[in-house]
Amino acid sequence: MDSMTKYHLIFFGVLISSLTAHAIDTRNESSNSASPCTVRMSNIAIRSSMSFGSGGTTGFCSGTLVAPDIIVTAAHCLNEAVSSRISNLNDLKKGVRLNLAVGTEMSSNVYEVQSGSESTVFSDDLATYRQRERFITQGDITLVSKDFVALKLTTSVPSYNSELCPRLPSAEDCAAFAAFEANEQKDLSTLSSTFYATSYYENGAGASKTRASYPSNRLIYMRARELSKHSKYLHIRVNFGHENNNARLVKGDSGSGLLWKSGDEEFLVGVQSAVETENRSVGVFARSCDLVNHPNWP
């Protein structure tokens, strides 16, 4: 796709210039072995897929456990994801807490994010609250590939399962994934993502009636149909649409992990950042391997 491709952020439902949200969930539900690794997180105690909200409204994102104490999500999700705003990832303050549930769990528990930046993986392009807010409101396509963050918790998540959860790729794994992408005969069944199903409700009546959404605890597992990369900015494009399956990506999908199975291992190779306007079955992913040389890479 060229640089004129239009994008939507799939976060909160706020319309922005080149990225926006949408809200029809017609996807098929399927069992998923990676479900113990897909996380829901919030700054209020509601059922959610990394559910964020305040003042009676809800927005939500998703994320993935890649270690018992490390959560990977989209960097733009951090602006409302925590009980106290993260102003700058280079100066992560003590006391930032996340309300976290795993997979299909109904209940959540509070976890504290490790302070300082020594254990956090991020791009300096989206390190500050202001940079992330500009990305959310202006939808800068050049920053989609930077929309990645790995947060380390001060305590481990008890339900983490190392046999089922993916891990972040090494430099060697990234080279293997690059070869996979370049292979015209690649097996796309090895590429998948897990999303939370979305439900809807209405508030008020008449002219004041509003429609809101919230994520259920149902997980939807989808395999890739097509894989490509942006010709200029190189972020990953994945089409999840299949015959008889209207796989429209919806708000709440931001932060979902793109998983690649190679041999007996599964790697988190991308993080959902946006969706293309023209075809909402096409998810746009920040590339994990762009940060593989980060000094804090696990």
C-alpha positions as CSV (number, residue, x, y, z in Angstrom):
1,M,0.0,0.0,0.0
2,D,1.3,3.5,-0.7
3,S,1.5,6.4,1.7
4,M,-2.0,7.6,0.7
5,T,-3.7,4.7,2.4
6,K,-6.2,5.9,5.1
7,Y,-6.1,4.5,8.6
8,H,-8.2,4.5,11.7
9,L,-7.1,4.1,15.3
10,I,-9.1,1.4,16.9
11,F,-9.0,3.0,20.3
12,F,-11.8,4.8,22.2
13,G,-14.0,5.5,19.2
14,V,-12.6,9.0,18.7
15,L,-12.5,10.2,15.0
16,I,-9.1,11.5,14.0
17,S,-7.7,12.7,10.7
18,S,-6.3,9.5,9.2
19,L,-7.1,6.9,11.9
20,T,-10.5,6.3,13.6
21,A,-12.6,3.7,15.5
22,H,-15.6,1.7,14.5
23,A,-18.1,-0.5,16.3
24,I,-19.6,-3.5,14.6
25,D,-18.5,-6.9,15.9
26,T,-19.6,-9.6,13.5
27,R,-16.7,-11.9,14.0
28,N,-16.8,-15.6,14.6
29,E,-15.8,-17.0,18.0
30,S,-13.3,-19.8,18.2
31,S,-11.2,-21.5,20.8
32,N,-7.7,-20.2,21.2
33,S,-4.7,-21.8,22.9
34,A,-3.2,-18.4,23.5
35,S,-6.1,-17.1,25.5
36,P,-4.3,-17.3,28.9
37,C,-1.9,-14.7,27.5
38,T,-4.4,-12.1,26.1
39,V,-4.9,-9.5,28.8
40,R,-7.6,-7.0,29.8
41,M,-6.6,-4.0,31.7
42,S,-8.3,-0.9,33.2
43,N,-8.1,2.0,35.5
44,I,-11.6,1.2,36.8
45,A,-13.0,-2.1,38.0
46,I,-15.1,-3.1,35.0
47,R,-14.9,-6.1,32.7
48,S,-12.8,-5.2,29.8
49,S,-10.1,-5.9,27.3
50,M,-7.5,-3.6,28.7
51,S,-10.5,-1.5,29.5
52,F,-10.0,2.2,30.2
53,G,-12.5,4.7,31.2
54,S,-13.7,7.5,33.5
55,G,-16.8,9.6,34.1
56,G,-19.2,6.9,33.2
57,T,-17.6,6.2,29.8
58,T,-15.5,3.3,28.7
59,G,-12.8,2.7,26.1
60,F,-10.6,-0.3,25.9
61,C,-7.5,-1.8,24.4
62,S,-5.9,-5.2,24.5
63,G,-2.5,-6.7,25.3
64,T,-0.4,-9.8,25.6
65,L,1.7,-11.4,28.3
66,V,5.1,-12.4,27.0
67,A,6.5,-13.2,30.5
68,P,4.8,-13.6,33.9
69,D,5.6,-9.9,34.6
70,I,5.7,-8.3,31.2
71,I,2.7,-7.0,29.2
72,V,3.0,-5.8,25.6
73,T,0.5,-3.3,24.1
74,A,0.1,-0.3,21.9
75,A,1.9,2.8,23.2
76,H,-1.1,5.0,22.4
77,C,-3.2,3.0,24.9
78,L,-1.2,4.3,27.8
79,N,-2.8,7.7,27.8
80,E,-5.9,6.4,29.5
81,A,-4.7,2.9,30.6
82,V,-3.5,3.7,34.0
83,S,-4.7,5.2,37.3
84,S,-2.2,8.0,36.9
85,R,-1.2,9.2,33.5
86,I,2.2,8.2,32.2
87,S,3.7,11.6,31.3
88,N,7.1,10.3,30.1
89,L,8.3,6.7,29.7
90,N,11.8,7.9,30.2
91,D,10.8,8.9,33.8
92,L,8.2,6.3,34.8
93,K,6.9,7.2,38.2
94,K,6.3,4.8,41.1
95,G,2.6,4.0,41.8
96,V,1.4,3.5,38.2
97,R,-1.2,0.7,38.6
98,L,-3.1,-1.4,36.2
99,N,-6.3,-3.3,36.7
100,L,-5.5,-6.5,35.0
101,A,-7.4,-9.7,34.0
102,V,-6.2,-12.5,31.8
103,G,-8.0,-14.3,29.0
104,T,-11.6,-15.0,29.8
105,E,-11.3,-14.2,33.5
106,M,-14.3,-12.2,34.8
107,S,-12.4,-10.6,37.7
108,S,-9.3,-8.5,37.6
109,N,-6.5,-7.7,40.0
110,V,-4.4,-4.5,40.5
111,Y,-0.7,-4.7,39.5
112,E,1.9,-2.0,39.8
113,V,4.2,-1.1,36.9
114,Q,7.9,-1.1,37.7
115,S,9.1,2.5,38.1
116,G,12.0,3.9,36.1
117,S,12.6,3.2,32.4
118,E,15.2,0.4,32.9
119,S,12.7,-2.4,32.2
120,T,10.3,-0.7,29.8
121,V,10.7,-1.1,26.0
122,F,9.4,1.8,23.9
123,S,10.2,4.1,21.1
124,D,11.3,7.7,22.0
125,D,8.9,8.9,19.3
126,L,5.9,8.0,21.5
127,A,7.6,8.3,24.9
128,T,5.7,11.3,26.2
129,Y,2.0,11.8,26.9
130,R,2.0,14.7,24.5
131,Q,3.5,12.7,21.6
132,R,1.0,9.9,22.1
133,E,-1.9,12.3,22.3
134,R,-0.8,13.9,19.0
135,F,-0.6,10.5,17.5
136,I,-4.2,9.7,18.7
137,T,-5.7,13.0,17.5
138,Q,-3.7,13.5,14.3
139,G,-3.2,9.9,13.2
140,D,0.4,10.3,12.0
141,I,0.9,7.3,9.7
142,T,4.7,7.6,10.1
143,L,4.4,6.7,13.8
144,V,2.4,3.5,13.4
145,S,5.6,1.4,13.5
146,K,6.5,3.1,16.8
147,D,3.2,2.2,18.5
148,F,4.7,-0.5,20.8
149,V,5.4,-0.7,24.5
150,A,6.4,-3.5,26.9
151,L,5.7,-2.8,30.6
152,K,7.2,-4.7,33.4
153,L,5.1,-5.4,36.5
154,T,6.5,-5.4,40.1
155,T,4.8,-8.8,40.6
156,S,4.1,-11.8,38.4
157,V,0.7,-12.7,37.0
158,P,-0.1,-16.1,38.6
159,S,-2.2,-17.5,35.6
160,Y,0.7,-16.9,33.2
161,N,1.5,-20.1,31.3
162,S,4.9,-20.3,29.7
163,E,3.9,-23.3,27.6
164,L,1.0,-21.4,26.0
165,C,2.2,-17.8,25.9
166,P,4.3,-16.3,23.1
167,R,7.6,-14.6,23.7
168,L,9.2,-11.6,22.1
169,P,11.5,-12.5,19.2
170,S,15.3,-12.4,19.4
171,A,17.4,-10.8,16.6
172,E,17.7,-14.3,15.1
173,D,14.0,-14.9,15.3
174,C,13.4,-11.5,13.6
175,A,15.7,-12.6,10.7
176,A,13.6,-15.8,10.4
177,F,10.4,-13.8,10.3
178,A,11.8,-11.5,7.6
179,A,12.5,-14.5,5.5
180,F,9.0,-15.8,6.2
181,E,7.5,-12.5,5.0
182,A,9.6,-12.6,1.8
183,N,8.6,-16.2,1.0
184,E,5.9,-16.2,-1.6
185,Q,4.9,-19.7,-0.5
186,K,4.5,-18.8,3.2
187,D,2.1,-20.6,5.4
188,L,-0.3,-18.0,6.7
189,S,-2.0,-20.4,9.1
190,T,1.0,-19.8,11.3
191,L,0.0,-16.1,11.8
192,S,-2.9,-15.2,14.1
193,S,-4.3,-12.8,16.6
194,T,-6.8,-12.9,19.4
195,F,-9.4,-10.2,20.0
196,Y,-12.2,-9.6,22.5
197,A,-15.8,-9.7,21.4
198,T,-17.6,-6.4,21.8
199,S,-21.1,-5.8,23.2
200,Y,-23.2,-2.6,22.9
201,Y,-25.8,-0.8,25.0
202,E,-27.8,2.5,24.8
203,N,-28.1,5.3,27.3
204,G,-30.9,7.8,27.6
205,A,-33.8,8.3,25.2
206,G,-34.8,10.5,22.3
207,A,-32.3,13.1,21.1
208,S,-30.1,12.5,24.1
209,K,-29.8,8.7,23.5
210,T,-26.2,7.5,23.1
211,R,-24.8,4.2,22.1
212,A,-21.8,2.8,24.0
213,S,-19.8,-0.4,23.9
214,Y,-17.9,-2.6,26.2
215,P,-15.9,-5.7,25.7
216,S,-17.2,-9.1,26.8
217,N,-14.9,-11.8,28.2
218,R,-15.4,-13.8,25.0
219,L,-12.2,-14.3,22.9
220,I,-12.2,-14.4,19.1
221,Y,-9.2,-16.1,17.5
222,M,-8.5,-15.3,13.8
223,R,-5.9,-16.5,11.4
224,A,-4.4,-14.3,8.7
225,R,-5.6,-14.5,5.1
226,E,-3.1,-12.0,3.7
227,L,0.2,-10.5,4.9
228,S,2.1,-7.5,3.5
229,K,4.0,-4.5,4.6
230,H,3.6,-0.8,3.9
231,S,5.9,0.1,1.0
232,K,7.4,3.2,2.7
233,Y,7.0,2.8,6.5
234,L,7.2,-1.0,6.6
235,H,4.6,-1.6,9.3
236,I,2.8,-4.9,9.0
237,R,-0.6,-5.3,7.2
238,V,-2.7,-8.3,8.0
239,N,-6.1,-9.1,6.4
240,F,-8.2,-11.3,8.7
241,G,-11.2,-11.4,6.4
242,H,-12.3,-14.8,5.2
243,E,-15.1,-16.1,3.1
244,N,-18.3,-16.1,5.2
245,N,-16.5,-14.2,7.9
246,N,-16.9,-10.5,8.1
247,A,-13.8,-9.9,10.2
248,R,-14.1,-6.2,10.8
249,L,-11.7,-5.0,13.4
250,V,-13.4,-3.0,16.1
251,K,-12.5,-0.6,18.9
252,G,-10.8,-2.4,21.7
253,D,-8.5,-4.3,19.3
254,S,-5.6,-1.9,19.7
255,G,-2.7,-3.5,21.5
256,S,-3.7,-7.0,20.4
257,G,-0.6,-9.2,19.6
258,L,0.2,-10.6,16.1
259,L,1.5,-14.1,16.8
260,W,3.8,-16.1,14.5
261,K,4.3,-19.8,15.1
262,S,7.7,-21.1,14.0
263,G,8.3,-24.8,14.9
264,D,7.2,-25.4,18.4
265,E,7.5,-21.7,19.5
266,E,5.2,-18.7,19.0
267,F,6.5,-15.2,18.8
268,L,4.8,-11.8,19.2
269,V,5.9,-10.1,16.0
270,G,3.4,-7.2,16.0
271,V,1.1,-5.0,18.0
272,Q,-2.2,-3.8,16.6
273,S,-2.1,0.0,16.2
274,A,-4.8,0.8,13.5
275,V,-7.1,-0.5,10.8
276,E,-7.3,0.6,7.2
277,T,-10.4,2.7,6.3
278,E,-11.0,1.1,3.0
279,N,-11.0,-2.5,4.3
280,R,-11.6,-2.9,8.0
281,S,-10.5,-6.5,7.9
282,V,-7.0,-5.2,7.5
283,G,-5.2,-4.6,10.7
284,V,-2.1,-2.4,10.9
285,F,0.6,-3.6,13.3
286,A,3.7,-2.0,14.8
287,R,6.6,-4.3,14.2
288,S,8.2,-5.8,17.3
289,C,11.5,-6.4,15.6
290,D,12.0,-2.7,15.1
291,L,12.8,-2.6,18.8
292,V,14.8,-5.8,19.1
293,N,18.0,-3.9,19.8
294,H,16.4,-1.8,22.6
295,P,18.7,-2.1,25.7
296,N,15.7,-3.4,27.8
297,W,14.6,-6.0,25.3
298,P,13.8,-9.1,27.4
